[in-house]
Amino acid sequence: MKPTKTRTLTAAAGVLGVTLAFAGTASAQPADPAPASDEPFGQPGTGQILPPAPDEDTMFSIPDWIGNGSAVTASVIETLPIAVTVGCQGGGSVQVHVGGLAPADFTVQCPVDSVGVGSVDIPARPGRDFQFTVHTSDPSIHWGINALQIRSAH
């Protein structure tokens, strides 16, 4: 019997609040009032830094974001590992943090004229909620992220 997947996803991006659909699309709406923060937050881009993951087990996909941003997932299948891939472009770097019971961190270098890609596999573990945070070294850096659960091939 295949486990039932129920997922909730919200993304916060400071001045803009983002809701992501599992089809790999994003819609942005101004947050009211804008949250107070010492760190500037980004905005949706109009391009595609990473193609959306075509897998049925995609937790979420953000094809293009400019500057800092984050996303939160809930109700993932805790017996499956997670693969997180981030691509970026524009010079500088992005620092990626995956929060949860056993956090993971990695850095991706962002070339000016091409896409730099980095990824991390997170083993299956208890805890069904994750926060994904991307900090850019420059607010003009474009990045994309795909997060998916990995099923064993049978």
DRENLUM-360999 format. One line per 2 residues: number of its first residue (from 0); their letters; for each residue x, y, z of N, C-alpha, C. Coordinates in steps of 0.02 Angstrom, whole numbers, plus 50000, padded with zeros to 5 digits. Example, Ala and Ser with C-alpha at 12.3 -4.5 7.8 and 13.67 -1.06 7.14 Angstrom:
2
0 = as = 50660,49716,50390,50615,49775,50390,50660,49835,50390; 50642,49888,50354,50684,49947,50357,50645,50002,50394
This chain:
154
0 = mk = 50042,49941,50000,50000,50000,50000,50044,50062,50000; 50030,50110,49958,50069,50171,49951,50046,50220,50005
2 = pt = 50096,50253,50040,50077,50300,50092,50038,50359,50062; 49993,50387,50101,49956,50445,50080,49999,50507,50092
4 = kt = 49999,50552,50044,50039,50612,50050,49992,50671,50062; 50001,50704,50117,49966,50766,50130,50019,50817,50146
6 = rt = 50021,50870,50107,50074,50919,50115,50044,50989,50117; 50073,51029,50158,50056,51099,50160,50120,51137,50149
8 = lt = 50117,51188,50107,50177,51226,50093,50160,51300,50093; 50200,51336,50129,50196,51408,50126,50267,51435,50119
10 = aa = 50274,51490,50088,50339,51521,50082,50334,51592,50107; 50384,51613,50142,50386,51682,50166,50444,51717,50133
12 = ag = 50432,51776,50111,50485,51814,50079,50481,51887,50098; 50474,51900,50162,50476,51969,50186,50417,52010,50161
14 = vl = 50432,52059,50120,50381,52104,50095,50328,52068,50054; 50349,52016,50018,50301,51978,49978,50288,51911,50012
16 = gv = 50225,51892,50016,50208,51825,50041,50195,51782,49980; 50219,51721,49980,50213,51678,49922,50178,51614,49941
18 = tl = 50133,51591,49899,50101,51526,49907,50121,51485,49846; 50149,51425,49858,50173,51383,49804,50127,51324,49795
20 = af = 50111,51309,49732,50069,51252,49717,50114,51194,49697; 50089,51133,49703,50130,51075,49687,50142,51066,49613
22 = ag = 50108,51104,49571,50121,51100,49499,50184,51139,49481; 50216,51170,49530,50278,51205,49518,50268,51278,49501
24 = ta = 50211,51307,49517,50198,51377,49503,50199,51416,49568; 50206,51480,49563,50206,51523,49623,50163,51583,49609
26 = sa = 50128,51606,49660,50092,51669,49654,50114,51713,49712; 50124,51776,49699,50147,51822,49750,50092,51872,49767
28 = qp = 50088,51887,49831,50040,51936,49855,50075,51979,49906; 50065,52045,49905,50097,52088,49956,50074,52068,50026
30 = ad = 50120,52066,50072,50104,52053,50141,50081,52118,50173; 50031,52115,50215,50005,52176,50246,49994,52164,50320
32 = pa = 50030,52195,50364,50083,52242,50349,50149,52205,50335; 50197,52240,50307,50262,52209,50292,50296,52191,50357
34 = pa = 50324,52130,50362,50358,52109,50423,50421,52150,50435; 50435,52164,50498,50496,52200,50515,50555,52151,50514
36 = sd = 50610,52172,50486,50669,52130,50483,50730,52172,50469; 50787,52151,50496,50850,52186,50483,50878,52164,50416
38 = ep = 50854,52110,50389,50881,52082,50328,50830,52088,50272; 50851,52116,50214,50803,52123,50159,50782,52055,50131
40 = fg = 50720,52050,50109,50695,51989,50078,50685,52000,50005; 50682,51946,49967,50679,51949,49895,50609,51952,49867
42 = qp = 50606,51934,49804,50543,51936,49767,50545,51883,49712; 50486,51864,49687,50486,51813,49634,50520,51840,49571
44 = gt = 50557,51797,49537,50585,51813,49473,50537,51792,49418; 50554,51808,49357,50510,51790,49301,50540,51736,49257
46 = gq = 50599,51712,49274,50633,51662,49233,50628,51593,49263; 50677,51553,49245,50679,51484,49269,50752,51465,49279
48 = il = 50775,51470,49341,50844,51452,49357,50852,51376,49357; 50805,51341,49387,50802,51268,49387,50736,51247,49355
50 = pp = 50737,51198,49312,50673,51171,49288,50637,51137,49346; 50571,51140,49348,50535,51105,49402,50549,51030,49398
52 = ap = 50556,51000,49456,50567,50928,49459,50503,50893,49434; 50509,50848,49386,50450,50816,49357,50423,50758,49399
54 = de = 50456,50742,49453,50439,50684,49492,50374,50694,49531; 50335,50641,49537,50272,50645,49574,50284,50658,49648
56 = dt = 50344,50647,49671,50359,50656,49742,50390,50725,49757; 50382,50772,49711,50407,50839,49723,50370,50870,49781
58 = mf = 50407,50893,49831,50377,50927,49888,50359,50998,49866; 50406,51032,49834,50393,51097,49804,50450,51115,49757
60 = si = 50436,51165,49716,50485,51190,49668,50475,51265,49662; 50529,51303,49668,50528,51375,49656,50574,51386,49596
62 = pd = 50548,51403,49537,50590,51407,49478,50637,51468,49477; 50617,51525,49506,50659,51584,49505,50639,51631,49562
64 = wi = 50687,51647,49605,50676,51694,49659,50736,51740,49660; 50727,51804,49675,50781,51853,49676,50791,51875,49749
66 = gn = 50852,51866,49774,50868,51886,49843,50849,51833,49893; 50849,51850,49957,50836,51803,50011,50764,51777,50009
68 = gs = 50755,51716,50033,50688,51687,50037,50687,51623,50077; 50627,51599,50091,50621,51537,50128,50554,51503,50112
70 = av = 50551,51439,50128,50490,51400,50118,50483,51352,50177; 50422,51333,50193,50409,51287,50248,50364,51231,50221
72 = ta = 50381,51169,50239,50338,51112,50221,50315,51078,50284; 50260,51044,50278,50233,51005,50334,50203,50941,50307
74 = sv = 50200,50891,50349,50167,50827,50333,50201,50790,50276; 50268,50790,50275,50304,50749,50227,50304,50677,50253
76 = ie = 50319,50630,50209,50323,50560,50229,50389,50550,50264; 50388,50541,50330,50450,50541,50369,50493,50479,50358
78 = tl = 50469,50429,50324,50510,50369,50311,50548,50374,50245; 50541,50430,50208,50576,50439,50145,50629,50493,50151
80 = pi = 50688,50483,50120,50738,50535,50119,50716,50593,50074; 50749,50650,50081,50733,50710,50043,50794,50731,50004
82 = av = 50785,50751,49941,50839,50779,49900,50822,50853,49889; 50870,50896,49904,50861,50968,49895,50914,50992,49845
84 = tv = 50893,51025,49791,50938,51051,49741,50925,51126,49733; 50979,51165,49734,50974,51237,49726,51020,51257,49668
86 = gc = 50994,51299,49623,51034,51328,49570,51033,51403,49577; 51087,51437,49557,51088,51510,49564,51131,51541,49509
88 = qg = 51119,51606,49498,51154,51643,49446,51158,51716,49466; 51213,51749,49447,51217,51821,49458,51280,51844,49493
90 = gg = 51327,51800,49508,51387,51820,49544,51376,51813,49619; 51427,51793,49655,51420,51784,49727,51403,51713,49745
92 = sv = 51363,51705,49798,51345,51638,49821,51279,51640,49859; 51251,51581,49871,51193,51574,49914,51209,51522,49968
94 = qv = 51186,51535,50028,51192,51488,50083,51123,51459,50095; 51120,51393,50095,51057,51357,50102,51055,51322,50169
96 = hv = 51000,51331,50205,50991,51297,50269,50925,51259,50266; 50928,51195,50282,50868,51154,50288,50860,51139,50362
98 = gg = 50808,51168,50392,50797,51160,50463,50751,51102,50478; 50759,51073,50534,50720,51016,50556,50757,50984,50615
100 = la = 50741,50922,50630,50773,50888,50686,50848,50878,50676; 50869,50868,50614,50940,50861,50598,50955,50908,50539
102 = pa = 50972,50971,50553,50979,51020,50499,51036,51004,50451; 51030,51032,50391,51082,51025,50340,51096,51094,50311
104 = df = 51160,51108,50296,51180,51171,50268,51228,51159,50210; 51221,51200,50158,51269,51198,50103,51271,51265,50068
106 = tv = 51325,51277,50031,51336,51340,49994,51342,51324,49920; 51312,51367,49879,51317,51360,49806,51348,51424,49779
108 = qc = 51400,51416,49737,51430,51473,49703,51387,51491,49642; 51376,51555,49631,51331,51579,49579,51370,51616,49524
110 = pv = 51386,51583,49470,51421,51617,49415,51379,51675,49387; 51411,51721,49355,51376,51778,49326,51336,51757,49265
112 = ds = 51365,51717,49220,51334,51702,49156,51309,51630,49148; 51308,51591,49201,51283,51523,49197,51252,51506,49265
114 = vg = 51227,51446,49271,51194,51425,49333,51239,51378,49372; 51253,51396,49434,51288,51351,49480,51237,51309,49517
116 = vg = 51252,51246,49529,51204,51200,49560,51237,51164,49618; 51200,51156,49672,51222,51118,49730,51163,51080,49757
118 = sv = 51177,51025,49793,51122,50985,49820,51144,50949,49883; 51094,50925,49920,51106,50886,49979,51050,50834,49983
120 = di = 51068,50773,50005,51018,50722,50019,51011,50717,50095; 50950,50719,50118,50937,50716,50190,50906,50648,50204
122 = pa = 50938,50607,50247,50911,50541,50262,50841,50544,50293; 50805,50490,50286,50739,50485,50319,50750,50494,50393
124 = rp = 50705,50529,50425,50712,50541,50497,50644,50561,50525; 50636,50553,50590,50574,50576,50621,50568,50651,50614
126 = gr = 50509,50675,50614,50497,50747,50606,50471,50759,50536; 50414,50789,50530,50381,50796,50465,50380,50868,50440
128 = df = 50411,50914,50476,50411,50984,50457,50482,51007,50442; 50489,51045,50388,50555,51071,50368,50549,51144,50349
130 = qf = 50601,51183,50363,50606,51251,50339,50667,51254,50295; 50659,51283,50236,50712,51292,50188,50726,51367,50183
132 = tv = 50787,51388,50197,50805,51458,50196,50864,51468,50149; 50859,51519,50106,50913,51536,50060,50933,51609,50073
134 = ht = 50997,51619,50090,51025,51686,50100,51073,51700,50043; 51063,51756,50009,51106,51773,49952,51160,51823,49974
136 = sd = 51218,51818,49943,51272,51865,49958,51259,51934,49927; 51213,51937,49880,51193,52000,49847,51118,51996,49833
138 = ps = 51081,52049,49845,51008,52047,49836,50985,52038,49764; 51031,52043,49716,51011,52034,49645,51020,51963,49620
140 = ih = 51046,51918,49661,51057,51849,49640,50990,51813,49630; 50985,51779,49573,50926,51737,49558,50942,51665,49579
142 = wg = 50893,51631,49608,50902,51561,49627,50836,51523,49619; 50843,51457,49614,50785,51413,49611,50799,51353,49656
144 = in = 50746,51321,49679,50753,51263,49723,50702,51209,49706; 50724,51148,49709,50679,51089,49703,50690,51046,49765
146 = al = 50637,51026,49797,50641,50980,49854,50594,50922,49840; 50620,50862,49844,50577,50804,49831,50594,50747,49878
148 = qi = 50546,50705,49888,50556,50644,49928,50577,50589,49881; 50624,50548,49903,50654,50497,49861,50623,50428,49877
150 = rs = 50590,50400,49829,50563,50332,49837,50613,50282,49808; 50619,50226,49841,50662,50172,49815,50631,50143,49752
152 = ah = 50673,50129,49704,50649,50096,49643,50637,50022,49658; 50578,49999,49646,50563,49928,49659,50552,49892,49594
